[in-house]
Amino acid sequence: MSPDSVWIPSLGVSVIVLSEGQSGGLASIPVGKTRVGWLNWTPSMTSRGGTTVIAGHVTYDNIPGAFYKLPQIKAGAVVYTTTRTGKVQAWRVQSAATYPKGKLPAAVWATGGAHQLALVTCTGSIGRVPKQGGYAHLDNLVVMAKPVATR
């Protein structure tokens, strides 16, 4: 059985999705170029409602991360998610917006309403982020997508 995955053809991104929790109030994000994390306190990829949040590093220790190319995504792009059971879901990107860390819009954390997908990575300048215990990007890029077809 294959693991859950995300494929963004327009960016040449194909990554494995791991279930991730929190540590010290911060999301645990897998390190590496081929792994991202489904934040497991958000609805799953097979949920019928709410926002499924998948987060990945743009860089890690100055090395490109799994979502390194995510800032290049355009509205209208198609993203595919595949579950370990083989269910494929196509999503159409509605928006890509930057927010200060810790100030993501409520829609990202929605547990009800229409099902949507949020792909999240860091972006912007690097500066001191006390909650993270060091230096990091000061902003987050949030890509919101809606389901368009199921195979």
DSSP file (Angstrom, degrees, kcal/mol; ACC not computed):
  #  RESIDUE AA STRUCTURE BP1 BP2  ACC     N-H-->O    O-->H-N    N-H-->O    O-->H-N    TCO  KAPPA ALPHA  PHI   PSI    X-CA   Y-CA   Z-CA
    1    1 A M              0   0    0      0, 0.0    84,-0.1     0, 0.0    83,-0.1   0.000 360.0 360.0 360.0 130.1    0.0    0.0    0.0
    2    2 A S        -     0   0    0     82,-0.4    84,-0.1    81,-0.1     3,-0.1  -0.428 360.0-110.1 -77.9 154.3    1.4    3.4   -1.0
    3    3 A P        -     0   0    0      0, 0.0    -1,-0.1     0, 0.0    15,-0.1  -0.328  44.4 -81.6 -75.7 166.3    1.5    6.3    1.5
    4    4 A D        -     0   0    0     13,-0.5    13,-2.7    12,-0.1     2,-0.3  -0.344  60.2-175.6 -60.1 150.2   -0.7    9.4    1.2
    5    5 A S  E     -AB  16  82A   0     77,-2.6    77,-2.3    11,-0.3     2,-0.4  -0.977  27.7-143.9-150.5 162.6    0.8   11.9   -1.3
    6    6 A V  E     -AB  15  81A   0      9,-2.4     9,-2.7    -2,-0.3     2,-0.4  -0.995  15.9-170.6-127.0 135.0    0.4   15.3   -3.0
    7    7 A W  E     -AB  14  80A   0     73,-2.8    73,-3.0    -2,-0.4     7,-0.2  -0.995   9.3-176.5-129.0 126.1    1.3   16.0   -6.6
    8    8 A I  E >>> -A   13   0A   0      5,-3.2     5,-1.9    -2,-0.4     3,-1.5  -0.847   5.8-173.3-120.0  90.5    1.4   19.5   -8.1
    9    9 A P  G >45S+     0   0    0      0, 0.0     3,-0.7     0, 0.0    -1,-0.1   0.853  79.8  59.2 -56.2 -40.3    2.1   18.9  -11.8
   10   10 A S  G 345S+     0   0    0     68,-0.5    69,-0.1     1,-0.2    67,-0.0   0.734 116.2  34.9 -64.4 -20.7    2.6   22.6  -12.7
   11   11 A L  G <45S-     0   0    0     -3,-1.5    -1,-0.2     2,-0.1     3,-0.1   0.484 106.9-119.8-108.1  -6.8    5.5   22.8  -10.2
   12   12 A G  T <<5 +     0   0    0     -4,-1.0     2,-0.5    -3,-0.7    -2,-0.1   0.824  62.8 149.4  69.1  30.5    7.0   19.3  -10.6
   13   13 A V  E   < +A    8   0A   0     -5,-1.9    -5,-3.2    56,-0.0     2,-0.4  -0.866  17.9 165.3-103.7 126.8    6.3   18.6   -6.9
   14   14 A S  E     +A    7   0A   0     -2,-0.5     2,-0.3    -7,-0.2    -7,-0.2  -0.939  15.8 165.6-139.5 115.0    5.5   15.1   -5.8
   15   15 A V  E     -A    6   0A   0     -9,-2.7    -9,-2.4    -2,-0.4     2,-0.3  -0.915  36.1-116.7-135.4 155.3    5.7   14.4   -2.0
   16   16 A I  E     -Ac   5  35A   0     18,-3.1    20,-2.6    -2,-0.3     2,-0.6  -0.695  28.2-137.9 -87.4 141.5    4.7   11.9    0.6
   17   17 A V  E     - c   0  36A   0    -13,-2.7   -13,-0.5    -2,-0.3     2,-0.3  -0.911  19.1-169.9-106.5 122.1    2.2   13.0    3.3
   18   18 A L  E     - c   0  37A   0     18,-2.6    20,-3.0    -2,-0.6     2,-0.5  -0.822  29.8-110.4-106.1 148.5    2.9   11.9    6.9
   19   19 A S  E     - c   0  38A   0     -2,-0.3     2,-0.4    18,-0.2    20,-0.2  -0.679  44.9-175.8 -77.1 124.8    0.5   12.4    9.8
   20   20 A E  E     - c   0  39A   0     18,-2.8    20,-2.8    -2,-0.5    21,-0.2  -0.953  12.9-172.9-129.3 144.8    1.9   15.0   12.1
   21   21 A G        -     0   0    0     -2,-0.4     7,-2.6    18,-0.2     2,-0.3   0.011  33.9 -76.8-106.8-145.6    0.9   16.4   15.5
   22   22 A Q  E     -I   27   0B   0      5,-0.2     2,-0.4    -2,-0.1     5,-0.2  -0.887  26.4-165.1-123.7 154.1    2.1   19.3   17.6
   23   23 A S  E >  S-I   26   0B   0      3,-2.9     3,-1.5    -2,-0.3     0, 0.0  -0.952  80.6 -13.0-138.8 118.6    5.1   19.7   19.9
   24   24 A G  T 3  S-     0   0    0     -2,-0.4     3,-0.1     1,-0.3    -1,-0.0   0.814 129.1 -54.6  61.8  30.3    5.2   22.6   22.4
   25   25 A G  T 3  S+     0   0    0      1,-0.3     2,-0.4     0, 0.0    -1,-0.3   0.480 118.3 108.0  83.0   1.7    2.3   24.2   20.6
   26   26 A L  E <  S-I   23   0B   0     -3,-1.5    -3,-2.9   105,-0.1    -1,-0.3  -0.878  76.3-106.2-112.8 145.8    4.0   24.2   17.2
   27   27 A A  E     -I   22   0B   0     -2,-0.4     2,-0.6    -5,-0.2    -5,-0.2  -0.446  30.2-126.8 -65.9 137.6    3.2   22.0   14.3
   28   28 A S        -     0   0    0     -7,-2.6    27,-0.1    -2,-0.1    -1,-0.1  -0.797  29.5-168.9 -85.1 122.7    5.6   19.2   13.6
   29   29 A I        -     0   0    0     -2,-0.6    27,-0.1    -9,-0.0     7,-0.1  -0.960  22.5-117.5-117.5 126.7    6.7   19.4   10.0
   30   30 A P        -     0   0    0      0, 0.0    27,-0.5     0, 0.0     2,-0.3  -0.309  27.1-129.3 -62.8 144.5    8.8   16.6    8.4
   31   31 A V        +     0   0    0     25,-0.1     2,-0.2     5,-0.1     3,-0.1  -0.695  60.9  60.5 -92.3 145.7   12.2   17.5    7.2
   32   32 A G  S    S-     0   0    0     -2,-0.3    34,-1.2    31,-0.1     3,-0.4  -0.480  84.9 -86.3 124.2 168.2   13.4   16.7    3.7
   33   33 A K  S    S+     0   0    0     32,-0.2    -1,-0.1     1,-0.2    35,-0.1   0.586 119.2  43.1 -85.6 -12.5   12.6   17.3    0.0
   34   34 A T  S    S+     0   0    0     -3,-0.1   -18,-3.1   -19,-0.1     2,-0.4   0.302 100.0  75.8-119.3   8.9   10.0   14.5   -0.3
   35   35 A R  E     +c   16   0A   0     -3,-0.4    22,-0.4   -20,-0.2    31,-0.4  -0.975  42.6 168.5-132.4 137.1    7.9   14.8    2.8
   36   36 A V  E     -c   17   0A   0    -20,-2.6   -18,-2.6    -2,-0.4     2,-0.4  -0.824  29.1-118.0-129.8 172.4    5.2   17.0    4.1
   37   37 A G  E     -cD  18  55A   0     18,-3.3    18,-3.1    -2,-0.3     2,-0.6  -0.953   1.5-145.3-123.0 132.5    2.8   16.7    7.0
   38   38 A W  E     -cD  19  54A   0    -20,-3.0   -18,-2.8    -2,-0.4     2,-1.0  -0.832  32.7-127.1 -82.1 121.7   -0.9   16.5    7.3
   39   39 A L  E >   -c   20   0A   0     14,-2.5     3,-2.5    -2,-0.6    14,-0.4  -0.620  21.4-151.0 -75.3 104.0   -1.7   18.4   10.5
   40   40 A N  T 3  S+     0   0    0    -20,-2.8    -1,-0.2    -2,-1.0   -19,-0.1   0.357  87.2  67.3 -72.8   6.1   -3.7   15.6   12.2
   41   41 A W  T 3  S+     0   0    0    -21,-0.2    -1,-0.3     2,-0.1    -2,-0.1   0.382  94.3  74.1 -96.2   1.5   -5.9   17.9   14.3
   42   42 A T  S <  S-     0   0    0     -3,-2.5    10,-0.2    11,-0.2    69,-0.1  -0.716 104.9 -75.0-104.6 162.2   -7.4   19.1   11.0
   43   43 A P        -     0   0    0      0, 0.0    10,-0.3     0, 0.0    -1,-0.1  -0.185  55.5-111.4 -55.5 147.9   -9.9   17.1    8.8
   44   44 A S    >   -     0   0    0      8,-0.1     3,-1.5     1,-0.1     8,-0.1  -0.187  28.9 -99.5 -75.7 171.5   -8.3   14.3    6.8
   45   45 A M  T 3  S+     0   0    0      1,-0.3    -1,-0.1     8,-0.1     7,-0.1   0.732 124.9  50.3 -64.1 -21.8   -8.0   14.2    3.0
   46   46 A T  T 3  S+     0   0    0     43,-0.0    -1,-0.3     2,-0.0    -2,-0.0   0.369  84.7 119.5 -98.5   4.7  -11.1   12.0    2.9
   47   47 A S    <   -     0   0    0     -3,-1.5     5,-0.1     1,-0.1     3,-0.1  -0.209  62.3-138.7 -64.1 160.4  -13.3   14.2    5.1
   48   48 A R  S    S+     0   0    0      1,-0.1    67,-0.6    66,-0.0     2,-0.3   0.526  79.8  17.3 -97.2  -8.7  -16.5   15.7    3.7
   49   49 A G  B    S+J  114   0C   0     65,-0.2    65,-0.2    62,-0.1    66,-0.2  -0.961  90.6  43.3-155.1 170.9  -16.0   19.1    5.2
   50   50 A G  S    S-     0   0    0     63,-1.1    66,-2.2    -2,-0.3     2,-0.6  -0.177  86.4 -55.6  81.2-177.6  -13.6   21.5    6.8
   51   51 A T  E     - e   0 116A   0     59,-3.1     2,-0.6    64,-0.2    66,-0.2  -0.891  37.8-149.7-108.0 122.1  -10.0   22.3    5.8
   52   52 A T  E     - e   0 117A   0     64,-2.7    66,-3.0    -2,-0.6     2,-0.6  -0.795  19.6-153.3 -84.0 121.4   -7.4   19.7    5.4
   53   53 A V  E     + e   0 118A   0     -2,-0.6   -14,-2.5   -14,-0.4     2,-0.5  -0.882  16.1 180.0-105.8 122.7   -4.0   21.4    6.3
   54   54 A I  E     -De  38 119A   0     64,-2.9    66,-2.5    -2,-0.6     2,-0.4  -0.987  10.2-170.9-120.7 123.4   -0.8   20.0    4.7
   55   55 A A  E     +De  37 120A   0    -18,-3.1   -18,-3.3    -2,-0.5     2,-0.3  -0.896   9.3 168.7-120.9 144.1    2.4   21.8    5.7
   56   56 A G        -     0   0    0     64,-2.2    66,-0.4    -2,-0.4     2,-0.2  -0.984  36.8 -96.1-148.5 158.0    5.9   21.5    4.4
   57   57 A H        -     0   0    0    -27,-0.5    10,-2.5   -22,-0.4    11,-0.2  -0.496  13.9-160.4 -74.7 141.2    9.2   23.3    4.6
   58   58 A V  S    S-     0   0    0      1,-0.4     7,-2.7    -2,-0.2     2,-0.3   0.841  85.8  -7.8 -81.7 -41.2   10.2   25.8    1.9
   59   59 A T  E     -K   64   0D   0      5,-0.3    -1,-0.4    -3,-0.1     2,-0.3  -0.958  62.3-163.2-144.0 161.5   13.8   25.4    3.1
   60   60 A Y  E >  S-K   63   0D   0      3,-2.3     3,-1.2    -2,-0.3    -3,-0.0  -0.908  81.5 -11.1-149.4 120.9   15.5   23.6    6.0
   61   61 A D  T 3  S-     0   0    0     -2,-0.3    -1,-0.0     1,-0.2     0, 0.0   0.899 129.7 -56.7  52.6  43.1   19.1   24.4    7.1
   62   62 A N  T 3  S+     0   0    0      1,-0.2    -1,-0.2     0, 0.0    -3,-0.0   0.661 115.1 117.3  64.4  19.9   19.4   26.4    3.8
   63   63 A I  E <  S-K   60   0D   0     -3,-1.2    -3,-2.3   -31,-0.0    -1,-0.2  -0.946  77.1 -97.8-114.0 137.4   18.5   23.4    1.7
   64   64 A P  E     -K   59   0D   0      0, 0.0    -5,-0.3     0, 0.0     2,-0.1  -0.263  43.7-150.5 -55.1 135.5   15.3   23.4   -0.5
   65   65 A G    >   -     0   0    0     -7,-2.7     3,-1.7    -9,-0.1   -32,-0.2  -0.304  33.7 -82.8 -98.2-174.9   12.4   21.7    1.2
   66   66 A A  T 3  S+     0   0    0    -34,-1.2     3,-0.3   -31,-0.4    -8,-0.2   0.824 130.2  40.4 -60.2 -35.0    9.4   19.8   -0.1
   67   67 A F  T >  S+     0   0    0    -10,-2.5     3,-1.0     1,-0.2    -1,-0.3  -0.021  76.1 123.6-104.9  30.0    7.4   23.0   -0.7
   68   68 A Y  T <  S+     0   0    0     -3,-1.7    -1,-0.2     1,-0.3    -2,-0.1   0.858  80.4  41.4 -56.6 -38.0   10.3   25.0   -2.1
   69   69 A K  T >  S+     0   0    0     -3,-0.3     3,-2.3    -4,-0.2    -1,-0.3   0.514  85.9  99.0 -89.3  -5.4    8.5   25.7   -5.3
   70   70 A L  G X  S+     0   0    0     -3,-1.0     3,-2.1     1,-0.3    -1,-0.2   0.829  71.6  65.4 -55.8 -35.9    5.1   26.4   -3.7
   71   71 A P  G 3  S+     0   0    0      0, 0.0    -1,-0.3     0, 0.0    -2,-0.1   0.689  96.2  60.6 -60.5 -14.0    5.5   30.2   -3.8
   72   72 A Q  G <  S+     0   0    0     -3,-2.3    -2,-0.2     2,-0.1    -3,-0.1   0.514  78.5 118.8 -87.8  -5.3    5.4   29.9   -7.7
   73   73 A I    <   -     0   0    0     -3,-2.1     2,-0.3    -4,-0.2    23,-0.0  -0.277  50.6-150.6 -67.4 148.2    1.9   28.4   -7.7
   74   74 A K    >   -     0   0    0     21,-0.0     3,-2.0     1,-0.0    19,-0.2  -0.860  26.6 -93.3-117.9 151.2   -0.9   30.2   -9.6
   75   75 A A  T 3  S+     0   0    0     -2,-0.3    19,-0.2     1,-0.2     3,-0.1  -0.386 114.4  34.8 -56.9 138.2   -4.6   30.4   -9.1
   76   76 A G  T 3  S+     0   0    0     17,-2.7    -1,-0.2     1,-0.4    18,-0.1   0.162  85.0 133.6  97.1 -17.1   -6.2   27.8  -11.3
   77   77 A A    <   -     0   0    0     -3,-2.0    16,-3.0    15,-0.1     2,-0.4  -0.280  54.4-124.8 -62.3 153.0   -3.4   25.3  -10.9
   78   78 A V  E     - F   0  92A   0     14,-0.2   -68,-0.5    -3,-0.1     2,-0.4  -0.872  22.7-169.4-106.0 135.9   -4.5   21.7  -10.1
   79   79 A V  E     - F   0  91A   0     12,-2.7    12,-2.7    -2,-0.4     2,-0.4  -0.958   8.4-153.2-119.3 138.4   -3.2   19.8   -7.1
   80   80 A Y  E     -BF   7  90A   0    -73,-3.0   -73,-2.8    -2,-0.4     2,-0.4  -0.946   6.5-167.3-115.4 135.1   -3.8   16.0   -6.7
   81   81 A T  E     -BF   6  89A   0      8,-2.6     8,-2.8    -2,-0.4     2,-0.4  -0.947   4.3-168.0-114.2 143.0   -4.0   14.2   -3.4
   82   82 A T  E     -BF   5  88A   0    -77,-2.3   -77,-2.6    -2,-0.4     6,-0.2  -0.998  10.1-145.7-130.4 130.9   -3.9   10.4   -3.2
   83   83 A T    >   -     0   0    0      4,-2.2     3,-2.4    -2,-0.4   -81,-0.1  -0.487  32.9-104.6 -89.2 165.1   -4.7    8.4   -0.1
   84   84 A R  T 3  S+     0   0    0      1,-0.3   -82,-0.4    -2,-0.2    -1,-0.1   0.699 122.2  60.2 -63.0 -17.7   -3.0    5.2    0.8
   85   85 A T  T 3  S-     0   0    0    -84,-0.1    -1,-0.3     2,-0.1   -81,-0.0   0.467 123.3-104.7 -87.4  -1.8   -6.2    3.4   -0.3
   86   86 A G    <   +     0   0    0     -3,-2.4     2,-0.4     1,-0.3    -2,-0.1   0.454  68.5 149.2  96.6   1.5   -5.8    4.8   -3.8
   87   87 A K        -     0   0    0     63,-0.0    -4,-2.2     1,-0.0     2,-0.5  -0.578  30.7-158.5 -72.8 123.3   -8.5    7.5   -3.7
   88   88 A V  E     -F   82   0A   0     -2,-0.4    63,-1.8    -6,-0.2     2,-0.4  -0.880   9.4-173.1-104.9 132.8   -7.4   10.4   -5.9
   89   89 A Q  E     -FG  81 150A   0     -8,-2.8    -8,-2.6    -2,-0.5     2,-0.4  -0.993  11.9-149.3-125.7 128.7   -8.8   13.9   -5.4
   90   90 A A  E     -FG  80 149A   0     59,-2.4    58,-2.5    -2,-0.4    59,-1.0  -0.782  15.1-168.9 -94.4 141.9   -8.2   16.8   -7.7
   91   91 A W  E     -FG  79 147A   0    -12,-2.7   -12,-2.7    -2,-0.4     2,-0.5  -0.982  13.8-143.0-130.5 140.2   -8.2   20.3   -6.2
   92   92 A R  E     -FG  78 146A   0     54,-3.1    54,-2.2    -2,-0.4     2,-0.2  -0.920  26.0-119.8-106.5 127.4   -8.2   23.7   -8.0
   93   93 A V  E     + G   0 145A   0    -16,-3.0   -17,-2.7    -2,-0.5    52,-0.3  -0.461  31.1 177.4 -66.4 126.4   -6.1   26.5   -6.4
   94   94 A Q  E     -     0   0A   0     50,-3.2     2,-0.3     1,-0.3    51,-0.2   0.769  62.2  -8.7 -96.3 -37.0   -8.3   29.4   -5.5
   95   95 A S  E     - G   0 144A   0     49,-1.6    49,-2.1   -21,-0.1     2,-0.4  -0.993  43.8-154.2-159.5 159.4   -5.8   31.7   -3.9
   96   96 A A  E     + G   0 143A   0     -2,-0.3     2,-0.3    47,-0.2    47,-0.2  -0.953  30.6 166.1-139.0 119.8   -2.2   32.0   -2.5
   97   97 A A  E     - G   0 142A   0     45,-2.2    45,-3.0    -2,-0.4     2,-0.4  -0.965  29.8-129.9-139.7 152.2   -1.7   34.6    0.2
   98   98 A T  E     + G   0 141A   0     -2,-0.3    43,-0.2    43,-0.2    24,-0.0  -0.848  26.0 177.3-105.4 137.0    1.0   35.5    2.7
   99   99 A Y  E     - G   0 140A   0     41,-2.6    41,-3.1    -2,-0.4     5,-0.1  -0.966  37.1 -97.7-134.7 149.8    0.2   36.0    6.4
  100  100 A P  E >   - G   0 139A   0      0, 0.0     3,-2.1     0, 0.0    39,-0.3  -0.403  58.3 -87.7 -61.5 144.0    2.4   36.8    9.4
  101  101 A K  T 3  S+     0   0    0     37,-2.4    38,-0.0     1,-0.3    21,-0.0  -0.256 116.5  21.1 -53.0 137.1    3.3   33.7   11.4
  102  102 A G  T 3  S+     0   0    0     -3,-0.1    -1,-0.3     1,-0.0    37,-0.0   0.464 107.5  85.4  82.8   1.2    0.6   32.9   14.0
  103  103 A K    <   +     0   0    0     -3,-2.1    -2,-0.1     2,-0.0     3,-0.1  -0.172  51.6 149.9-128.2  40.9   -2.0   35.0   12.2
  104  104 A L        -     0   0    0     -5,-0.1     5,-0.1     1,-0.1    -6,-0.0  -0.460  54.5 -97.0 -72.1 147.6   -3.4   32.6    9.6
  105  105 A P    >>  -     0   0    0      0, 0.0     3,-1.6     0, 0.0     4,-0.5  -0.237  28.8-112.9 -65.9 155.0   -7.1   33.2    8.7
  106  106 A A  G >4 S+     0   0    0      1,-0.3     3,-1.3     2,-0.2     4,-0.2   0.800 111.6  70.9 -57.2 -31.7   -9.8   31.2   10.5
  107  107 A A  G >4 S+     0   0    0      1,-0.3     3,-1.0     2,-0.2    -1,-0.3   0.798  89.5  62.3 -58.7 -28.5  -10.7   29.4    7.2
  108  108 A V  G <4 S+     0   0    0     -3,-1.6    -1,-0.3     1,-0.2    -2,-0.2   0.850 110.0  39.1 -64.5 -33.0   -7.4   27.5    7.4
  109  109 A W  G << S+     0   0    0     -3,-1.3    -1,-0.2    -4,-0.5    -2,-0.2   0.229  83.6 140.8-103.4  12.9   -8.6   25.9   10.6
  110  110 A A    <   -     0   0    0     -3,-1.0   -59,-3.1    -4,-0.2    -3,-0.1  -0.322  29.4-175.1 -61.7 133.5  -12.2   25.3    9.7
  111  111 A T        +     0   0    0    -61,-0.3     2,-0.2   -69,-0.1    -1,-0.2   0.459  69.9  37.1-104.9  -5.9  -13.6   22.0   10.9
  112  112 A G  S    S+     0   0    0    -63,-0.1   -62,-0.2     2,-0.1     2,-0.1  -0.711  84.0  55.2-132.3-175.3  -17.0   22.5    9.1
  113  113 A G  S    S-     0   0    0     -2,-0.2   -63,-1.1   -64,-0.1     3,-0.1  -0.319  99.1 -10.0  82.0-170.2  -18.4   23.8    5.9
  114  114 A A  B    S-J   49   0C   0    -65,-0.2     2,-0.3     1,-0.1   -64,-0.3  -0.263  81.0-102.7 -61.9 145.8  -17.3   22.8    2.4
  115  115 A H        +     0   0    0    -67,-0.6     2,-0.3   -66,-0.2   -64,-0.2  -0.527  51.1 165.8 -71.8 133.3  -14.2   20.7    2.2
  116  116 A Q  E     -e   51   0A   0    -66,-2.2   -64,-2.7    -2,-0.3     2,-0.4  -0.939  30.3-127.3-142.2 165.9  -11.0   22.5    1.1
  117  117 A L  E     -eH  52 145A   0     28,-2.7    28,-2.5    -2,-0.3     2,-0.5  -0.953  14.7-165.2-118.2 132.9   -7.3   22.0    1.1
  118  118 A A  E     -eH  53 144A   0    -66,-3.0   -64,-2.9    -2,-0.4     2,-0.5  -0.981   1.8-165.2-118.3 121.5   -4.7   24.4    2.6
  119  119 A L  E     -eH  54 143A   0     24,-2.6    24,-2.8    -2,-0.5     2,-0.4  -0.928  17.7-169.7-102.3 125.5   -1.1   23.9    1.6
  120  120 A V  E     +eH  55 142A   0    -66,-2.5   -64,-2.2    -2,-0.5     2,-0.3  -0.945  16.6 152.3-125.9 136.4    1.1   25.9    4.0
  121  121 A T  E     - H   0 141A   0     20,-1.9    20,-2.9    -2,-0.4     2,-0.2  -0.932  43.6 -93.1-146.9 171.6    4.8   26.8    4.0
  122  122 A C  E     + H   0 140A   0    -66,-0.4     2,-0.3    -2,-0.3    18,-0.3  -0.525  46.7 160.4 -84.8 157.0    7.1   29.5    5.3
  123  123 A T  E     + H   0 139A   0     16,-2.1    16,-1.7    -2,-0.2    15,-0.1  -0.947  27.8  47.1-160.2 175.7    8.0   32.5    3.2
  124  124 A G  E    S-     0   0A   0     -2,-0.3    17,-0.0    14,-0.2    -2,-0.0  -0.270  90.9 -10.9  83.8-167.1    9.3   36.1    3.6
  125  125 A S  E     -     0   0A   0     12,-0.1    13,-2.7     1,-0.1     2,-0.5  -0.188  64.5-120.3 -66.2 157.6   12.2   37.5    5.5
  126  126 A I  E     + H   0 137A   0     11,-0.3     2,-0.3    12,-0.1    11,-0.2  -0.868  47.9 141.4-101.3 135.6   14.1   35.5    8.1
  127  127 A G  E     - H   0 136A   0      9,-2.7     9,-2.5    -2,-0.5     2,-0.3  -0.910  55.2 -55.5-157.2-178.4   14.1   36.9   11.6
  128  128 A R  E     - H   0 135A   0     -2,-0.3     7,-0.3     7,-0.2     5,-0.0  -0.545  41.5-174.9 -73.6 127.4   14.0   36.0   15.2
  129  129 A V  E >>> - H   0 134A   0      5,-3.6     3,-1.5    -2,-0.3     5,-1.3  -0.854   4.7-169.2-123.4  91.6   11.0   33.9   16.1
  130  130 A P  G >45S+     0   0    0      0, 0.0     3,-1.4     0, 0.0    -1,-0.1   0.844  83.7  58.2 -53.5 -40.3   11.1   33.4   19.9
  131  131 A K  G 345S+     0   0    0      1,-0.3  -105,-0.1     2,-0.1    -2,-0.0   0.805 109.9  45.6 -62.2 -27.4    8.3   30.8   20.0
  132  132 A Q  G <45S-     0   0    0     -3,-1.5    -1,-0.3     2,-0.2     3,-0.1   0.459 114.2-119.8 -94.1  -2.2   10.4   28.7   17.7
  133  133 A G  T <<5S+     0   0    0     -3,-1.4     2,-0.3    -4,-0.6    -2,-0.1   0.813  78.6   8.4  73.7  31.3   13.5   29.2   19.7
  134  134 A G  E   <S- H   0 129A   0     -5,-1.3    -5,-3.6    -7,-0.1     2,-0.3  -0.956 102.9 -22.7 167.8-146.1   15.6   30.9   17.0
  135  135 A Y  E     + H   0 128A   0     -2,-0.3     2,-0.3    -7,-0.3    -7,-0.2  -0.777  59.8 140.1-103.3 143.7   15.5   32.3   13.5
  136  136 A A  E     - H   0 127A   0     -9,-2.5    -9,-2.7    -2,-0.3     2,-0.1  -0.957  58.0 -60.8-163.3 173.1   13.0   31.4   10.8
  137  137 A H  E     - H   0 126A   0     -2,-0.3   -11,-0.3   -11,-0.2   -13,-0.1  -0.427  42.2-142.8 -62.7 143.4   10.8   32.9    8.1
  138  138 A L  E    S+     0   0A   0    -13,-2.7   -37,-2.4   -15,-0.1     2,-0.3   0.579  74.8  46.9 -88.5 -10.8    8.5   35.5    9.5
  139  139 A D  E     -GH 100 123A   0    -16,-1.7   -16,-2.1   -14,-0.3     2,-0.4  -0.812  67.5-136.5-128.3 166.7    5.5   34.7    7.3
  140  140 A N  E     -GH  99 122A   0    -41,-3.1   -41,-2.6    -2,-0.3     2,-0.5  -0.977  11.6-142.1-122.0 140.3    3.5   31.8    6.0
  141  141 A L  E     -GH  98 121A   0    -20,-2.9   -20,-1.9    -2,-0.4     2,-0.5  -0.884  18.6-164.5 -95.0 128.9    2.2   31.2    2.5
  142  142 A V  E     -GH  97 120A   0    -45,-3.0   -45,-2.2    -2,-0.5     2,-0.6  -0.971   5.0-166.8-119.5 119.4   -1.2   29.7    2.5
  143  143 A V  E     -GH  96 119A   0    -24,-2.8   -24,-2.6    -2,-0.5     2,-0.4  -0.926   9.9-160.3-105.1 118.8   -2.5   28.1   -0.8
  144  144 A M  E     +GH  95 118A   0    -49,-2.1   -50,-3.2    -2,-0.6   -49,-1.6  -0.845  12.9 177.1-103.9 135.1   -6.3   27.4   -0.6
  145  145 A A  E     -GH  93 117A   0    -28,-2.5   -28,-2.7    -2,-0.4   -52,-0.2  -0.974  18.0-146.3-138.1 150.3   -7.8   24.9   -3.0
  146  146 A K  E     -G   92   0A   0    -54,-2.2   -54,-3.1    -2,-0.3   -30,-0.2  -0.881  33.3 -99.8-114.7 147.4  -11.3   23.4   -3.6
  147  147 A P  E     +G   91   0A   0      0, 0.0   -56,-0.3     0, 0.0     3,-0.1  -0.378  39.7 170.8 -65.7 141.9  -12.1   19.9   -4.8
  148  148 A V  E     -     0   0A   0    -58,-2.5     2,-0.3     1,-0.4   -57,-0.2   0.620  58.7  -1.8-124.3 -25.0  -13.0   19.6   -8.5
  149  149 A A  E     -G   90   0A   0    -59,-1.0   -59,-2.4     0, 0.0    -1,-0.4  -0.985  52.5-144.1-164.0 155.9  -13.2   15.9   -9.4
  150  150 A T  E      G   89   0A   0     -2,-0.3   -61,-0.2   -61,-0.2   -63,-0.0  -0.988 360.0 360.0-127.2 138.1  -12.7   12.5   -7.9
  151  151 A R              0   0    0    -63,-1.8   -62,-0.1    -2,-0.4    -1,-0.1   0.362 360.0 360.0-113.5 360.0  -11.3    9.4   -9.7
